[in-house]
Amino acid sequence: MRLKPQQSGYVARKVAIDLANAPFVELGKGKDAVALKVQEMIDENLKIERALDERVKEIIEENYDEIEFIHADERQLFFMIKKRLAPDYGVIMNYDDDIVTFPIKSLMNFMKEY
């Protein structure tokens, strides 16, 4: 299931609360600052994924006649194209579940700042 933009604030607050309650993490800038930054990161990743999805849709539309001719499953084709284009957009996909995962590198850089 895909995360909706309206849900990013909730997820960000949950991450901030979990980090604040972790005995091995110290939040120098506070829980609210962390929640805001995490929400920015999630929103940016959702924006990139939307751009990727739009490009995949464009490719499918450009080749619609061929897709119809061979009776290809459009949903399966969508995810196959998305997996191929994902590295070009810096998106990390879970190849088993067709889920975009949050880049660990971004999270690690974030934790150094906060």
C-alpha positions in Angstrom: 0.0 0.0 0.0 1.3 3.4 -1.0 1.7 6.2 1.6 -0.5 9.2 0.8 0.8 12.7 1.1 -1.7 13.4 3.9 -0.2 10.6 5.9 3.4 11.9 5.9 2.9 14.1 9.0 1.6 11.2 11.0 4.4 8.9 9.9 7.0 11.6 10.6 5.6 12.2 14.1 5.7 8.5 14.8 9.3 8.3 13.7 10.2 11.3 15.9 8.4 9.7 18.9 10.1 6.4 18.4 13.5 8.1 18.1 12.9 10.2 21.2 12.0 7.1 23.2 15.0 5.1 22.0 17.6 4.8 24.8 20.5 4.9 22.3 19.4 8.1 20.5 19.8 11.7 21.7 17.8 14.3 19.8 19.7 17.6 20.3 17.2 19.7 18.3 14.1 18.1 19.9 11.3 15.8 18.8 9.3 18.5 16.8 12.3 19.5 14.7 13.0 15.9 13.9 9.3 15.4 12.9 9.4 18.4 10.6 12.6 17.2 8.9 11.4 13.6 8.5 8.1 14.9 7.0 10.2 17.0 4.5 12.2 13.9 3.6 9.1 11.8 3.1 7.3 14.4 1.1 10.4 14.8 -1.2 10.5 11.1 -1.7 6.8 11.0 -2.5 7.3 13.8 -5.0 10.1 11.9 -6.8 8.0 8.7 -6.9 5.1 10.6 -8.4 7.4 11.9 -11.1 8.5 8.4 -11.8 4.9 7.1 -11.9 4.1 9.9 -14.4 7.0 8.9 -16.7 5.9 5.3 -16.6 2.3 6.3 -17.5 3.7 8.4 -20.4 5.6 5.4 -21.7 2.5 3.2 -21.4 0.4 5.7 -23.3 3.0 6.1 -26.0 3.0 2.4 -26.6 -0.7 1.7 -25.9 -1.5 0.2 -29.3 1.3 -2.4 -29.0 0.2 -3.2 -25.4 -3.4 -3.7 -26.6 -2.2 -5.8 -29.5 -0.3 -8.3 -27.3 -2.9 -8.2 -24.5 -0.3 -7.3 -21.9 -1.4 -6.8 -18.3 -1.0 -3.0 -17.8 -0.6 -3.2 -14.1 2.2 -5.8 -14.3 3.8 -3.8 -17.2 3.6 -0.6 -15.1 5.6 -2.2 -12.3 8.1 -3.7 -14.7 8.8 -0.3 -16.3 8.9 1.4 -12.9 11.5 -1.1 -11.7 13.6 -0.4 -14.8 13.4 3.4 -14.4 13.7 3.5 -10.6 17.5 3.8 -10.5 17.4 6.8 -12.9 15.2 8.6 -10.4 17.2 7.5 -7.3 14.3 5.4 -6.1 15.0 2.2 -4.3 12.3 -0.5 -4.9 11.6 -3.6 -3.0 11.5 -6.0 -5.9 9.3 -8.6 -4.1 6.4 -6.3 -3.1 6.7 -3.4 -5.6 7.2 -1.0 -2.7 9.4 2.0 -2.7 11.7 2.0 0.3 13.0 5.1 2.2 16.7 5.6 1.3 18.9 4.6 4.3 21.6 7.0 3.2 19.2 10.0 3.6 18.2 8.8 7.0 21.8 8.4 8.1 22.8 11.9 7.0 19.7 13.2 8.7 20.6 11.6 12.0 24.1 13.2 12.0 22.4 16.6 11.9 19.8 16.0 14.5 
